[in-house]
Amino acid sequence: MKKILILLIIAAMLAVSACSQEEKADGNFILVKGGAFVNKKSNLYGQKVKVSDFYMGKYEVTQKEWSAVMGNNPSEFKGDNQPVEMVSWYDCIEYCNKRSAKEGLEPYYIIDKDNKDPNNVNESDEIKWTVTFNPGADGYRLPTEAEWEYAAGGGQKSRSYTYSGGDKADEVAWYWRNSGDKYLTGDWSWPNIEGNKNKTKAVGEKKPNELGLYDMSGNVREWCWDWYGDELNGSSGAVRVWRGGGWLGDDQACESIYRGNYEAYSKGYDQGFRVCHN
């Protein structure tokens, strides 16, 4: 009996160790094991693009998390566990550094607010902070577009779903049809959406994807680091990438391969983000 008990204890310790390798101790980050793209629906499948290991937030950044760091809540739809929205790309960059400093981590971004970024060719953008980064820092950051798509598509555990976590949008995503008082049919119509009281939902209420990441399809669109262009990792541009779709948009935008773009200074009721770190 004693031998069996010892074996059970060892097995439990091994299980805990395995879980700790997949998640941080606080349970809010998932280890995304790197490699080539396995999701056959991805445009990067079969390409030479590879992603290194990194940790990604299990959930979109919530209003509670944002308020604790920034001291305010810009969101239109208030709720501690709902994703923060109405945040620009610049806001998110600043949040990453401030949260890193608050938690004793080395800030990932180097933000120069005095010199305009020569790589930002958007004529309407009056902010144009020059933002560079320290690859060796352990602080929080936005995912690159490649990292985002890789993680949303299930990483090395991918089952080649259309959306992040499944082939049925309603099971994994909050989008314009299902994010209000009742399920909407027919064509997209703002009066119908507004009258239906559509809005963001608390994070983690839909099914997670293969890696255990929630809401990577729907709820709020998520900012990525990259400039939007024909190729990944462009060195300049006029707009930044967002991925994942949101409560206001169509199910097509919730597909894990869909690419969206928005001015870095812009904010929207369906525009949020999640963080990751090395």
C-alpha positions as CSV (number, residue, x, y, z in Angstrom):
1,M,0.0,0.0,0.0
2,K,2.8,2.4,0.9
3,K,4.5,1.7,-2.5
4,I,1.3,2.5,-4.3
5,L,0.9,5.7,-2.3
6,I,4.5,6.7,-3.2
7,L,3.9,6.0,-6.9
8,L,0.7,8.1,-6.8
9,I,2.5,11.0,-5.2
10,I,5.3,10.9,-7.8
11,A,2.7,10.8,-10.6
12,A,0.9,13.8,-9.1
13,M,4.2,15.7,-8.8
14,L,5.0,15.0,-12.5
15,A,1.5,16.2,-13.5
16,V,2.0,19.4,-11.6
17,S,5.4,19.9,-13.2
18,A,4.0,19.4,-16.7
19,C,1.3,21.9,-16.0
20,S,3.8,24.4,-14.7
21,Q,5.7,24.1,-18.0
22,E,2.6,24.9,-19.9
23,E,1.3,27.8,-17.8
24,K,2.8,30.4,-15.5
25,A,2.2,30.1,-11.8
26,D,-0.6,32.7,-11.9
27,G,-2.4,30.7,-14.5
28,N,-2.9,33.7,-16.8
29,F,-0.3,32.9,-19.4
30,I,0.1,29.9,-21.7
31,L,3.5,28.6,-23.0
32,V,3.2,28.5,-26.7
33,K,5.8,26.0,-28.0
34,G,7.3,27.3,-31.2
35,G,7.9,25.8,-34.6
36,A,6.5,25.9,-38.1
37,F,2.8,26.5,-38.9
38,V,0.8,23.3,-38.5
39,N,-2.7,24.8,-39.3
40,K,-3.3,23.9,-42.9
41,K,-5.7,26.8,-43.4
42,S,-2.9,29.3,-42.6
43,N,-1.3,31.2,-45.4
44,L,2.0,30.5,-43.6
45,Y,1.4,26.7,-43.7
46,G,4.2,25.1,-45.7
47,Q,6.3,28.3,-45.6
48,K,9.7,28.8,-44.0
49,V,8.2,31.0,-41.2
50,K,8.9,29.6,-37.8
51,V,7.9,31.0,-34.4
52,S,10.0,30.8,-31.2
53,D,8.7,29.7,-27.8
54,F,6.8,32.5,-26.0
55,Y,4.1,33.0,-23.4
56,M,0.7,34.5,-24.4
57,G,-2.0,35.8,-22.2
58,K,-4.8,33.3,-21.8
59,Y,-7.3,36.1,-21.9
60,E,-7.6,39.5,-23.5
61,V,-6.5,42.3,-21.1
62,T,-9.4,43.0,-18.8
63,Q,-10.6,46.4,-17.6
64,K,-9.6,45.4,-14.1
65,E,-6.0,44.7,-15.2
66,W,-5.9,47.9,-17.2
67,S,-7.2,50.1,-14.4
68,A,-4.7,48.6,-11.9
69,V,-1.9,49.7,-14.1
70,M,-3.1,52.9,-15.8
71,G,-5.4,54.3,-13.2
72,N,-8.3,54.8,-15.6
73,N,-10.9,52.8,-17.6
74,P,-11.6,54.1,-21.1
75,S,-14.0,51.3,-22.0
76,E,-17.5,52.0,-23.3
77,F,-18.9,48.8,-21.9
78,K,-17.9,48.7,-18.2
79,G,-17.1,45.4,-16.4
80,D,-14.1,44.3,-14.5
81,N,-13.8,41.0,-16.4
82,Q,-14.7,42.4,-19.8
83,P,-11.9,43.2,-22.1
84,V,-10.7,46.8,-22.1
85,E,-11.5,48.7,-25.3
86,M,-11.2,52.2,-26.7
87,V,-7.4,51.8,-26.5
88,S,-5.0,52.9,-29.2
89,W,-1.9,51.0,-30.3
90,Y,0.2,53.6,-28.4
91,D,-1.9,53.1,-25.3
92,C,-1.2,49.4,-25.4
93,I,2.5,49.9,-25.8
94,E,2.6,52.2,-22.8
95,Y,0.5,49.7,-20.8
96,C,3.0,47.0,-21.5
97,N,5.9,49.0,-20.1
98,K,4.0,50.3,-17.1
99,R,2.8,46.8,-16.2
100,S,6.3,45.4,-16.6
101,A,7.8,48.1,-14.3
102,K,5.1,47.5,-11.7
103,E,5.8,43.8,-11.6
104,G,9.6,44.2,-11.5
105,L,10.2,43.1,-15.1
106,E,12.5,44.8,-17.6
107,P,10.3,46.9,-20.0
108,Y,10.4,45.5,-23.5
109,Y,9.8,48.7,-25.3
110,I,11.9,51.8,-25.7
111,I,9.5,54.7,-26.2
112,D,10.7,58.0,-27.7
113,K,7.9,60.5,-27.5
114,D,10.0,63.5,-28.6
115,N,11.1,62.3,-32.1
116,K,8.6,61.3,-34.8
117,D,8.9,57.8,-36.2
118,P,10.3,58.2,-39.8
119,N,8.8,54.8,-40.6
120,N,5.2,56.0,-39.9
121,V,3.9,57.3,-43.1
122,N,0.4,58.0,-41.9
123,E,-0.3,61.7,-42.6
124,S,-3.1,61.9,-40.0
125,D,-1.1,60.5,-37.1
126,E,0.2,63.4,-35.0
127,I,1.6,61.1,-32.3
128,K,4.1,59.0,-34.2
129,W,6.1,57.9,-31.2
130,T,9.4,56.1,-32.1
131,V,9.0,52.7,-30.5
132,T,11.9,50.2,-30.6
133,F,12.4,47.1,-28.4
134,N,14.9,45.2,-26.4
135,P,14.6,41.5,-27.5
136,G,16.3,40.3,-24.3
137,A,13.8,42.0,-22.0
138,D,11.3,39.8,-20.0
139,G,8.6,42.5,-19.9
140,Y,5.2,42.4,-21.5
141,R,4.7,43.2,-25.2
142,L,2.2,42.9,-28.0
143,P,2.4,39.7,-30.1
144,T,3.8,39.9,-33.6
145,E,1.3,39.1,-36.3
146,A,3.0,35.7,-37.0
147,E,2.9,34.8,-33.3
148,W,-0.7,35.8,-33.0
149,E,-1.8,33.7,-36.0
150,Y,0.3,30.8,-34.9
151,A,-1.2,30.8,-31.4
152,A,-4.7,31.4,-32.5
153,G,-4.4,28.5,-34.9
154,G,-3.4,26.1,-32.1
155,G,0.4,26.1,-32.5
156,Q,1.8,22.6,-32.7
157,K,-1.5,21.2,-31.4
158,S,-3.5,22.7,-34.3
159,R,-6.5,20.8,-35.7
160,S,-6.7,23.3,-38.6
161,Y,-9.9,24.9,-37.4
162,T,-11.4,27.9,-39.3
163,Y,-11.7,29.9,-36.1
164,S,-9.6,29.8,-33.0
165,G,-10.8,26.6,-31.3
166,G,-13.4,25.3,-33.7
167,D,-15.2,25.4,-37.0
168,K,-18.4,27.0,-35.7
169,A,-18.2,30.7,-34.9
170,D,-20.9,30.6,-32.3
171,E,-19.0,28.1,-30.1
172,V,-15.8,30.1,-29.9
173,A,-16.5,33.7,-30.8
174,W,-18.6,36.8,-29.8
175,Y,-19.5,38.6,-33.0
176,W,-22.4,40.7,-34.3
177,R,-24.9,37.9,-34.4
178,N,-24.6,36.5,-30.9
179,S,-23.2,39.4,-28.7
180,G,-26.6,41.0,-27.8
181,D,-29.9,40.2,-26.1
182,K,-30.9,37.8,-28.9
183,Y,-29.4,36.0,-31.9
184,L,-29.5,38.2,-35.0
185,T,-30.2,36.9,-38.4
186,G,-30.2,38.4,-41.9
187,D,-27.7,41.0,-43.0
188,W,-25.5,43.2,-40.8
189,S,-27.4,46.3,-39.7
190,W,-26.2,48.8,-37.2
191,P,-29.7,49.8,-36.1
192,N,-30.4,46.2,-35.4
193,I,-27.1,45.7,-33.5
194,E,-27.6,48.9,-31.5
195,G,-31.2,48.0,-30.6
196,N,-30.1,44.5,-29.6
197,K,-27.7,45.9,-27.1
198,N,-24.7,44.1,-28.5
199,K,-21.4,44.6,-26.5
200,T,-18.3,42.9,-25.2
201,K,-18.6,39.9,-23.0
202,A,-16.6,38.7,-20.0
203,V,-13.4,37.0,-21.1
204,G,-13.3,33.2,-21.1
205,E,-17.0,32.4,-21.6
206,K,-16.6,30.7,-25.0
207,K,-14.6,27.5,-25.7
208,P,-10.8,27.8,-25.7
209,N,-8.6,26.8,-28.5
210,E,-6.2,23.8,-28.6
211,L,-3.6,25.7,-26.4
212,G,-6.1,26.9,-23.8
213,L,-6.4,30.4,-25.2
214,Y,-9.7,32.2,-25.0
215,D,-11.5,34.8,-27.2
216,M,-8.9,34.8,-29.9
217,S,-11.9,34.8,-32.2
218,G,-14.3,37.6,-31.4
219,N,-15.1,39.8,-28.4
220,V,-12.5,42.5,-29.2
221,R,-10.1,43.0,-32.1
222,E,-6.6,42.6,-30.8
223,W,-3.7,44.9,-31.7
224,C,-0.4,43.3,-32.9
225,W,3.0,44.8,-33.1
226,D,3.4,44.8,-36.9
227,W,2.8,47.4,-39.6
228,Y,0.1,46.2,-42.0
229,G,1.4,45.3,-45.5
230,D,1.7,42.6,-48.1
231,E,4.4,40.9,-46.1
232,L,4.9,40.2,-42.4
233,N,7.3,42.2,-40.3
234,G,7.3,45.3,-42.6
235,S,9.6,48.0,-41.5
236,S,7.2,50.9,-42.2
237,G,3.6,51.6,-42.9
238,A,0.5,53.8,-42.3
239,V,-1.5,51.4,-40.2
240,R,-1.0,48.6,-37.6
241,V,-2.3,45.1,-37.7
242,W,-5.2,43.8,-35.7
243,R,-6.4,40.2,-35.6
244,G,-9.3,38.1,-34.2
245,G,-12.4,40.1,-35.0
246,G,-14.8,41.5,-32.4
247,W,-18.4,41.7,-31.1
248,L,-19.3,44.3,-33.7
249,G,-17.9,42.6,-36.8
250,D,-18.7,39.6,-39.0
251,D,-17.7,36.0,-38.4
252,Q,-15.3,36.2,-41.3
253,A,-13.1,38.7,-39.3
254,C,-13.1,36.1,-36.5
255,E,-11.2,33.6,-38.6
256,S,-7.7,33.0,-37.4
257,I,-6.2,33.8,-40.7
258,Y,-8.1,37.1,-41.2
259,R,-5.9,40.3,-41.3
260,G,-7.3,43.6,-40.3
261,N,-5.7,47.1,-39.9
262,Y,-6.3,50.3,-38.1
263,E,-4.4,53.6,-37.5
264,A,-2.2,53.4,-34.5
265,Y,-3.8,56.4,-32.9
266,S,-7.3,55.2,-33.4
267,K,-9.7,53.7,-30.8
268,G,-12.8,51.7,-31.1
269,Y,-15.5,50.1,-29.0
270,D,-14.4,46.7,-30.3
271,Q,-10.6,47.4,-30.2
272,G,-8.6,45.8,-27.4
273,F,-5.5,43.5,-27.0
274,R,-3.7,40.8,-25.2
275,V,-0.1,40.7,-24.0
276,C,2.6,38.1,-24.2
277,H,6.2,37.9,-23.1
278,N,9.4,35.9,-23.8
